[in-house]
């Protein structure tokens, strides 16, 4: 097991990005479930799981994931009190000292937001999952699994998590470790076959490929989608993988990711080696108004898919964009608008809608003669 040095020396910028992403998505997640729009269908309980909680703060007192979750929940205190909904925050860690620190941090129950319970356990990850078997999949939940290394979110565990209803997943994976040691017996013990997915992969793209590996583990017939966010530290690339069975969850995660990485929505570095210049004067001098390669390739594929009839409605474009890792209103709309301007596309019903409203009442496309 890793020692406490990770927490004692203070969080680095990569950990800060990871915690910021978690905080932003948790805010979006609770914004959906703690909502008056559900009316009588609003869930009575919501669970948040942090299975590798650590001590709660780093050596300099900077909040870790348990305190991040607590502070987000506190923002919803008034709405929880009004709705009567309850939030249960589960915090567990296998290391006794960290658990003692957590218990000290959360010792004053009078400060907890109304309708919130916080459970703290000294428990192994698998044991913690088993302890919550009666609730998982039955109550809306967000699982945050900030594992050290690669050995906990194994194929069998991942498939169990994928099968859960109304449960979003955010987990960390040390992708460079999988890539560097894919043929090692200790890696094969947990991830048999990972080497086939990572073979001849560029170092910068390894986390994308690890995401593809996990996507391949989703059982046939199960609608479940993943999105990666890569982080680079020195020559090593690792990152977060997000999973959800609902398009609304993916849409919200992408909103968060694209705010962090405004060029590609998936990394804290130039993952495609575009070398984009953030200076309009230099761009003018070069005669270069490049979009990132990732965006260009997506928009080309989208254009072809619409003109071929494969995407026949605004809903289809919306879903294609989201599951390709793009924001429909930002990245797909320019393509659709240009096709209409060129007289190649007519939208049945007039104005095209690429926000979530299009999913409720799709408007059909008519491709004209080319």
C-alpha positions as CSV (number, residue, x, y, z in Angstrom):
1,X,0.0,0.0,0.0
2,X,1.2,3.6,-0.6
3,X,2.4,5.5,2.4
4,X,1.1,8.8,3.6
5,X,3.7,10.8,1.8
6,X,1.3,11.6,-1.0
7,X,-1.0,13.5,1.5
8,X,1.8,14.9,3.7
9,X,3.7,16.6,1.0
10,X,0.7,18.5,-0.3
11,X,-1.4,18.0,-3.5
12,X,0.3,18.8,-6.8
13,X,-1.3,20.6,-9.7
14,X,-2.5,17.2,-11.2
15,X,-4.4,16.3,-8.0
16,X,-5.9,19.8,-8.0
17,X,-7.2,19.3,-11.5
18,X,-8.6,15.9,-10.5
19,X,-10.3,17.4,-7.4
20,X,-11.6,20.4,-9.4
21,X,-13.1,18.0,-11.9
22,X,-14.8,16.0,-9.1
23,X,-16.1,19.1,-7.5
24,X,-17.6,20.5,-10.7
25,X,-19.2,17.2,-11.7
26,X,-20.6,16.6,-8.2
27,X,-22.2,20.1,-8.3
28,X,-23.8,19.2,-11.7
29,X,-24.8,15.8,-10.4
30,X,-26.6,17.1,-7.3
31,X,-28.1,19.9,-9.4
32,X,-30.0,17.2,-11.2
33,X,-31.2,15.1,-8.4
34,X,-31.9,17.8,-5.8
35,X,-34.4,19.4,-8.1
36,X,-38.0,20.5,-7.7
37,X,-38.7,19.6,-11.3
38,X,-38.9,16.0,-10.3
39,X,-41.9,16.7,-8.1
40,X,-43.2,13.5,-6.5
41,X,-40.7,11.5,-8.5
42,X,-37.7,13.1,-6.7
43,X,-35.6,10.5,-5.0
44,X,-35.8,10.5,-1.3
45,X,-32.2,9.6,-0.9
46,X,-28.9,10.2,-2.8
47,X,-25.6,8.5,-2.2
48,X,-22.1,9.7,-2.7
49,X,-19.3,7.2,-2.3
50,X,-15.6,8.0,-1.8
51,X,-13.9,4.6,-1.5
52,X,-10.3,5.9,-1.3
53,X,-11.0,8.9,0.9
54,X,-7.6,9.5,2.4
55,X,-7.3,11.7,5.5
56,X,-9.6,14.5,4.1
57,X,-6.9,17.2,3.7
58,X,-3.2,17.3,2.6
59,X,-0.3,18.2,4.8
60,X,-1.0,21.9,4.3
61,X,-4.7,21.6,5.1
62,X,-5.9,21.8,1.5
63,X,-9.2,20.0,1.2
64,X,-9.2,16.5,-0.4
65,X,-12.1,14.7,-1.9
66,X,-14.1,14.2,1.4
67,X,-14.0,17.9,2.2
68,X,-14.8,18.8,-1.4
69,X,-17.9,16.6,-1.3
70,X,-18.9,18.1,2.0
71,X,-18.6,21.6,0.7
72,X,-20.6,20.9,-2.4
73,X,-23.4,19.3,-0.3
74,X,-23.4,22.3,1.9
75,X,-24.4,24.5,-1.1
76,X,-27.6,22.4,-1.3
77,X,-28.5,22.6,2.4
78,X,-31.5,24.8,2.0
79,X,-32.9,22.8,-0.9
80,X,-32.4,19.6,0.9
81,X,-34.2,20.9,4.0
82,X,-37.1,22.2,1.8
83,X,-37.5,19.0,-0.2
84,X,-36.9,16.5,2.6
85,X,-34.4,14.6,0.5
86,X,-31.4,13.0,2.2
87,X,-27.8,12.8,1.1
88,X,-25.6,10.0,2.5
89,X,-21.8,10.5,2.1
90,X,-19.8,7.3,2.5
91,X,-16.1,7.8,3.2
92,X,-13.8,4.8,3.5
93,X,-10.1,4.0,3.4
94,X,-8.0,1.0,4.3
95,X,-5.4,2.9,6.3
96,X,-6.2,3.4,10.0
97,X,-4.4,6.8,10.4
98,X,-6.3,8.3,7.5
99,X,-9.6,7.1,8.9
100,X,-8.8,8.6,12.2
101,X,-8.1,11.9,10.5
102,X,-11.4,11.8,8.7
103,X,-13.3,11.1,11.9
104,X,-11.6,14.0,13.5
105,X,-12.5,16.3,10.6
106,X,-16.2,15.3,10.7
107,X,-16.6,14.9,14.5
108,X,-18.9,17.9,14.9
109,X,-22.3,16.6,13.7
110,X,-24.0,20.0,14.5
111,X,-22.1,21.5,11.5
112,X,-23.3,19.0,9.0
113,X,-25.9,20.3,6.4
114,X,-29.4,19.4,7.3
115,X,-30.6,16.0,6.0
116,X,-27.0,14.8,5.5
117,X,-25.4,11.7,7.0
118,X,-21.7,11.0,6.9
119,X,-20.4,7.4,7.3
120,X,-16.7,6.8,7.9
121,X,-15.2,3.3,7.7
122,X,-11.8,1.7,7.9
123,X,-12.5,-0.8,5.0
124,X,-10.9,-2.3,1.9
125,X,-12.5,-1.3,-1.4
126,X,-14.1,-4.6,-2.2
127,X,-15.4,-4.9,1.4
128,X,-16.9,-1.4,1.1
129,X,-18.7,-2.3,-2.1
130,X,-20.1,-5.5,-0.6
131,X,-21.2,-3.5,2.5
132,X,-23.3,-1.3,0.2
133,X,-24.7,-4.0,-2.0
134,X,-28.3,-3.5,-0.7
135,X,-28.3,0.2,-1.8
136,X,-26.1,0.3,-4.9
137,X,-28.2,0.5,-8.0
138,X,-31.4,1.2,-6.1
139,X,-30.6,4.8,-5.1
140,X,-29.1,7.5,-7.3
141,X,-25.4,7.6,-6.6
142,X,-22.0,9.0,-7.6
143,X,-19.0,6.8,-7.0
144,X,-15.6,8.4,-6.8
145,X,-12.8,5.9,-6.8
146,X,-9.4,7.7,-6.6
147,X,-7.4,4.5,-6.5
148,X,-3.6,4.4,-6.2
149,X,-2.3,2.4,-9.2
150,X,-4.3,0.0,-11.3
151,X,-5.3,-3.0,-9.2
152,X,-8.8,-2.1,-7.8
153,X,-11.0,-1.2,-10.8
154,X,-10.5,-4.7,-12.4
155,X,-12.7,-6.0,-15.2
156,X,-14.9,-7.9,-12.8
157,X,-15.4,-4.9,-10.5
158,X,-15.9,-2.6,-13.4
159,X,-18.6,-4.8,-14.9
160,X,-20.4,-4.9,-11.5
161,X,-20.3,-1.1,-11.4
162,X,-21.5,-0.8,-15.0
163,X,-24.6,-2.9,-14.2
164,X,-25.8,-0.5,-11.5
165,X,-28.8,1.7,-12.3
166,X,-28.7,5.5,-11.8
167,X,-25.0,5.4,-10.7
168,X,-22.3,7.5,-12.3
169,X,-18.7,6.6,-11.9
170,X,-15.5,8.6,-11.7
171,X,-12.3,6.7,-11.2
172,X,-8.5,7.4,-11.5
173,X,-6.3,5.0,-13.3
174,X,-2.5,5.1,-13.7
175,X,-2.5,4.5,-17.5
176,X,1.3,4.8,-17.9
177,X,1.7,1.9,-15.5
178,X,-0.6,-0.3,-17.6
179,X,1.3,0.7,-20.7
180,X,4.8,0.4,-19.3
181,X,4.2,-3.0,-17.5
182,X,1.4,-4.5,-19.6
183,X,3.4,-7.8,-20.0
184,X,4.3,-8.0,-16.3
185,X,2.7,-10.8,-14.3
186,X,1.5,-8.3,-11.7
187,X,-0.4,-6.3,-14.3
188,X,-1.8,-9.4,-16.1
189,X,-3.1,-10.6,-12.7
190,X,-5.5,-7.7,-12.7
191,X,-5.9,-6.8,-16.4
192,X,-5.4,-9.8,-18.6
193,X,-5.3,-8.7,-22.3
194,X,-4.6,-5.0,-21.6
195,X,-1.4,-5.3,-23.8
196,X,-3.5,-5.9,-26.9
197,X,-5.3,-2.6,-26.4
198,X,-2.1,-0.6,-25.8
199,X,0.1,-2.1,-28.4
200,X,2.0,0.6,-30.5
201,X,0.1,3.4,-28.7
202,X,1.7,6.8,-28.6
203,X,2.5,7.7,-25.0
204,X,0.3,10.8,-25.2
205,X,-2.7,8.7,-26.2
206,X,-2.4,5.9,-23.7
207,X,-5.2,7.1,-21.4
208,X,-7.5,7.3,-24.4
209,X,-6.7,3.6,-25.2
210,X,-7.2,2.6,-21.6
211,X,-10.7,4.2,-21.8
212,X,-11.3,2.1,-24.9
213,X,-10.1,-1.0,-23.0
214,X,-12.7,-0.4,-20.3
215,X,-15.4,0.4,-22.9
216,X,-14.7,-3.1,-24.5
217,X,-15.6,-4.6,-21.1
218,X,-19.1,-3.2,-21.1
219,X,-21.5,-6.2,-21.7
220,X,-23.3,-6.4,-25.0
221,X,-26.7,-4.8,-24.8
222,X,-25.8,-2.5,-21.9
223,X,-26.0,1.2,-22.8
224,X,-23.0,2.6,-21.0
225,X,-20.5,5.2,-22.1
226,X,-17.1,6.4,-20.9
227,X,-15.1,9.6,-21.3
228,X,-11.4,10.1,-20.5
229,X,-9.6,13.0,-19.1
230,X,-5.8,12.7,-19.5
231,X,-3.2,14.3,-17.3
232,X,0.6,14.4,-17.9
233,X,3.3,14.4,-15.3
234,X,6.7,14.4,-16.8
235,X,6.7,11.7,-19.4
236,X,3.9,9.8,-17.7
237,X,0.2,10.0,-18.7
238,X,-2.6,8.9,-16.5
239,X,-6.1,10.3,-15.8
240,X,-9.8,10.1,-14.9
241,X,-12.4,7.9,-16.6
242,X,-16.0,8.9,-16.3
243,X,-18.8,6.4,-16.8
244,X,-22.6,6.7,-17.0
245,X,-25.6,5.0,-18.5
246,X,-27.5,8.2,-19.2
247,X,-26.7,10.8,-21.8
248,X,-27.5,13.6,-19.4
249,X,-24.6,12.5,-17.2
250,X,-22.2,12.4,-20.2
251,X,-23.4,15.9,-21.3
252,X,-22.7,17.3,-17.8
253,X,-19.3,15.7,-17.6
254,X,-18.3,17.1,-21.0
255,X,-19.4,20.5,-19.9
256,X,-16.9,20.2,-17.0
257,X,-14.1,18.8,-19.1
258,X,-14.4,21.4,-21.9
259,X,-14.2,24.1,-19.4
260,X,-10.8,22.7,-18.2
261,X,-9.5,22.0,-21.7
262,X,-11.1,24.5,-24.1
263,X,-9.4,23.0,-27.2
264,X,-10.1,19.3,-26.9
265,X,-12.1,18.7,-23.7
266,X,-10.0,15.8,-22.6
267,X,-6.5,16.7,-21.3
268,X,-4.3,19.1,-19.4
269,X,-1.7,19.1,-22.2
270,X,-1.5,19.2,-26.0
271,X,-2.6,15.6,-26.4
272,X,-2.7,15.8,-30.3
273,X,0.4,17.8,-30.7
274,X,-1.5,20.6,-32.5
275,X,0.7,23.4,-31.1
276,X,-2.1,25.8,-31.3
277,X,-1.0,29.4,-30.9
278,X,-3.1,31.5,-28.5
279,X,-2.4,34.7,-30.2
280,X,-4.7,36.2,-32.9
281,X,-1.9,38.4,-34.3
282,X,0.5,35.5,-34.8
283,X,-2.4,33.6,-36.4
284,X,-3.0,36.4,-38.9
285,X,0.7,36.6,-39.8
286,X,0.7,32.8,-40.5
287,X,-2.6,32.9,-42.4
288,X,-3.6,30.1,-40.0
289,X,-7.0,29.8,-38.2
290,X,-6.6,26.2,-37.3
291,X,-9.0,24.3,-35.1
292,X,-7.7,21.4,-33.1
293,X,-7.3,18.2,-35.1
294,X,-9.8,16.4,-32.9
295,X,-12.5,19.0,-33.6
296,X,-11.7,19.1,-37.4
297,X,-12.0,15.3,-37.7
298,X,-15.2,15.2,-35.7
299,X,-16.8,17.9,-37.8
300,X,-15.8,16.1,-41.1
301,X,-17.2,12.9,-39.8
302,X,-20.4,14.6,-38.7
303,X,-20.9,16.3,-42.1
304,X,-20.5,13.0,-43.9
305,X,-22.9,11.2,-41.5
306,X,-25.6,13.8,-42.0
307,X,-25.3,13.9,-45.8
308,X,-25.3,10.1,-46.0
309,X,-28.6,10.0,-44.0
310,X,-27.0,8.2,-41.1
311,X,-27.9,11.0,-38.8
312,X,-31.4,12.0,-39.7
313,X,-32.5,14.4,-36.9
314,X,-31.3,17.0,-34.4
315,X,-31.6,14.3,-31.7
316,X,-29.3,12.0,-33.7
317,X,-26.7,14.7,-34.1
318,X,-27.0,15.6,-30.4
319,X,-26.4,12.0,-29.3
320,X,-23.6,11.5,-31.8
321,X,-21.8,14.6,-30.6
322,X,-22.1,13.7,-26.9
323,X,-20.9,10.1,-27.3
324,X,-18.0,11.3,-29.5
325,X,-16.9,13.6,-26.7
326,X,-18.2,17.0,-28.1
327,X,-20.7,19.7,-27.1
328,X,-23.5,19.8,-29.7
329,X,-24.2,23.5,-29.5
330,X,-20.6,24.4,-29.8
331,X,-19.1,21.8,-32.1
332,X,-22.0,20.4,-34.1
333,X,-24.0,23.5,-34.8
334,X,-21.5,25.2,-37.1
335,X,-21.6,22.0,-39.3
336,X,-25.4,21.9,-39.5
337,X,-25.7,25.7,-40.0
338,X,-23.2,25.5,-42.9
339,X,-25.1,22.6,-44.6
340,X,-28.3,24.6,-44.4
341,X,-26.6,27.7,-45.7
342,X,-25.2,25.7,-48.6
343,X,-28.7,24.4,-49.4
344,X,-27.8,20.8,-48.6
345,X,-30.0,20.4,-45.6
346,X,-33.5,21.3,-44.5
347,X,-34.8,20.9,-41.0
348,X,-38.4,19.7,-40.7
349,X,-40.0,22.1,-38.2
350,X,-37.8,25.1,-38.8
351,X,-35.2,26.1,-36.2
352,X,-32.7,23.3,-35.2
353,X,-32.3,22.5,-31.6
354,X,-29.1,20.8,-30.4
355,X,-29.5,21.3,-26.7
356,X,-31.2,18.6,-24.5
357,X,-34.7,19.7,-25.6
358,X,-34.1,18.0,-28.9
359,X,-34.1,14.6,-27.2
360,X,-37.8,15.1,-26.2
361,X,-39.2,16.1,-29.6
362,X,-36.7,15.4,-32.4
363,X,-36.9,17.4,-35.7
364,X,-36.1,15.4,-38.8
365,X,-33.5,16.3,-41.4
366,X,-34.1,16.4,-45.2
367,X,-31.0,16.1,-47.3
368,X,-31.4,17.9,-50.6
369,X,-29.9,16.9,-54.0
370,X,-26.1,17.3,-53.9
